[in-house]
Amino acid sequence: MSSVFYRSSLPYPVAVRAEGPYLWDSSGKRYLDGASGALVANIGQGRAEVAEAMAQAARTLAFVHGSQFSSPALENYSARLMKFLDFPGYRFWAVSGGSEATESAIKLARQYHAERGEAQRYRIITRRPSYHGASLGALAASGMGARRALYTPLMNEDAWPKLDRPDPHRDGAQDAEALRTLIASLGPETVAAFMAEPVVGASDAALAPASGYYERVAEICCESGVLFIADEVMSGMGRCGTPLALRQWSGVTPDIAVLGKGLAAGYAPLAGIAASDEVYRTVMDGSGAFRHGFTYAGHPVSVAAGAAVLEVLEGEHLVERSRELGARLLEGLRDLKTRHPQMLEVRGRGLMLGVVLGDPETGESYAAPGLAARIGKAAFQHGLIVYPGSGAADGVCGDHLLLGPALSLTEGQAGELLEKLDAALKVGE
Ligand SMILES: Cc1ncc(COP(=O)(O)O)c(C=O)c1O
C-alpha cells in the first residue's frame, strides 16, 4: 500500500522522466504535456544548465533566513527579473508558490494603506470567475465557486467584493466602468486594491478583455486611491507572448504584480511579487518592515533556478516564440473548431490558449458540467495532457479547456498536440 496522500482516489500513473514537453510514466507510456503541468514547465524539462545552477547554489549557500540575510543569488536574480519585466525601481519579494505570492500582495496592499493613515481601506476587489490561489486569503479573493464553497464560513465576504467578468466582445473601456460603479457603491475609502488576472487562467480558459479595459481599470484605481494588483502567476513570464501579459493593454503597469509558475518553470518552487517603489518606500519609511514572511522566502536554490530559466527564456527568444507559435496554434484550434461543434470559442494570447465548450444548438454551456473532464481524460489516454475546467458560466457550469505547452515547443510537436486533441474531442460528440 502506498503511503502517499494523493489528491484524489484516482489511480495515478507514476511519472519517471521528462524531456522538453514530454513525460514518461513507469509503464513507458509517453505524454505530450499540452498544459506544462498547470502552465508551469515553460521552458520544457530536462535542461542540464538549470539543474547545474541549482546544484551549484545548494553547494555554495543552501539556505538563509530572510529575517537575517540577503544573498548574492537573490540580489542578482531580483535585479535581472525587474529588468526583464521592465519594472524600473520595483522590488522583488520572493516566495515559494503562487498562493503565498497572492497572500503577500494582499497583505502588502493592506499595510501600504495603513502606513498612509488610511487603515480603513481593507477590501480587496477581484472578479468572478477568477483564481488567485488555494490558501484561505487567496481563495477568498478567488471567484471560483466550486473551489471555495466548502470554506466560505471561514471567510468574511464583506472584505472580498466581486466584479463581473469582462466581456471580450464589448468595448473594453466601457466594460471597465463597472469597477468605478462598484468602488463608488462600497465607498472608495474602504477599498485597498483591485486584483485581476490580465489573461484569466484556470477559471475561464484564457479569457482576455478587449483593448481599453485595463487602461481604464488603471485610471479608475489611480483616481480612487486603490492599488492595482495584476495576478500574472499564469499569464506572466512570456506565457502570453510578452514578459507581462498586462502590457498588451497599451503598456499598462500595475502597482503590484504577482508572479509564479513560469518563474522557475517547475525546476524549483519559486513565486513572488514585484512592488512599485512608491509601495515599497511607503512601508519602509513608515513602520520600517513588511509585517509578513515565510521561512523559505528567497530560497537561494529556487532563485538560482529562476536565474537559469530566465537565461534560457532570453537566450532562446522564447517570449517571441510564444507569440509566434501561439498564433499558429490558435489557427490550428480554429480549424479544429470547424470539425467539433461543441468547441464554442477558441481564444488566447501567445501560448496561453483556451477552448470554451458547450451546446452547439444553443451556443450556451451545458446544464451540467463534465464535458471538459471527459475530454481531458480521453486526451490523457491518447497521451496528451490538457487542463480541463468548469464553472466559468455560473460557478458550476461552463466547461473549458486550457492549453499551455512549453514555450520551446516545436512546430512538429504543435501538430502532434492538435492531432491528439482532435481525437480526444470526439468523446463529446
Ligand atoms: C492566476 C493564479 N494565481 C495564483 C495561483 C496559485 O498558485 P499556486 O498554485 O502556485 O499556489 C494560480 C495557480 O493556478 C494561478 O493560476
The ligand as an SDF file (V2000), in Angstrom:
LIG
                    3D

 16 16  0  0  0  0  0  0  0  0999 V2000
   -3.5230   33.2290  -11.5980 C   0  0  0  0  0  0  0  0  0  0  0  0
   -3.0900   32.3540  -10.4690 C   0  0  0  0  0  0  0  0  0  0  0  0
   -2.7990   32.9040   -9.2780 N   0  0  0  0  0  0  0  0  0  0  0  0
   -2.3940   32.1600   -8.2420 C   0  0  0  0  0  0  0  0  0  0  0  0
   -2.2760   30.7960   -8.3370 C   0  0  0  0  0  0  0  0  0  0  0  0
   -1.8260   29.9730   -7.1720 C   0  0  0  0  0  0  0  0  0  0  0  0
   -0.5560   29.4470   -7.3860 O   0  0  0  0  0  0  0  0  0  0  0  0
   -0.0220   28.1630   -6.6200 P   0  0  0  0  0  0  0  0  0  0  0  0
   -0.8490   27.0090   -7.0720 O   0  0  0  0  0  0  0  0  0  0  0  0
    1.4230   28.0740   -7.0490 O   0  0  0  0  0  0  0  0  0  0  0  0
   -0.1420   28.4160   -5.1610 O   0  0  0  0  0  0  0  0  0  0  0  0
   -2.5780   30.1760   -9.5580 C   0  0  0  0  0  0  0  0  0  0  0  0
   -2.4800   28.7110   -9.6960 C   0  0  0  0  0  0  0  0  0  0  0  0
   -3.0170   28.1140  -10.5900 O   0  0  0  0  0  0  0  0  0  0  0  0
   -2.9900   30.9720  -10.6460 C   0  0  0  0  0  0  0  0  0  0  0  0
   -3.2960   30.4380  -11.8300 O   0  0  0  0  0  0  0  0  0  0  0  0
  1  2  1  0
  2  3  1  0
  2 15  2  0
  3  4  2  0
  4  5  1  0
  5  6  1  0
  5 12  2  0
  6  7  1  0
  7  8  1  0
  8  9  2  0
  8 10  1  0
  8 11  1  0
 12 13  1  0
 12 15  1  0
 13 14  2  0
 15 16  1  0
M  END
$$$$
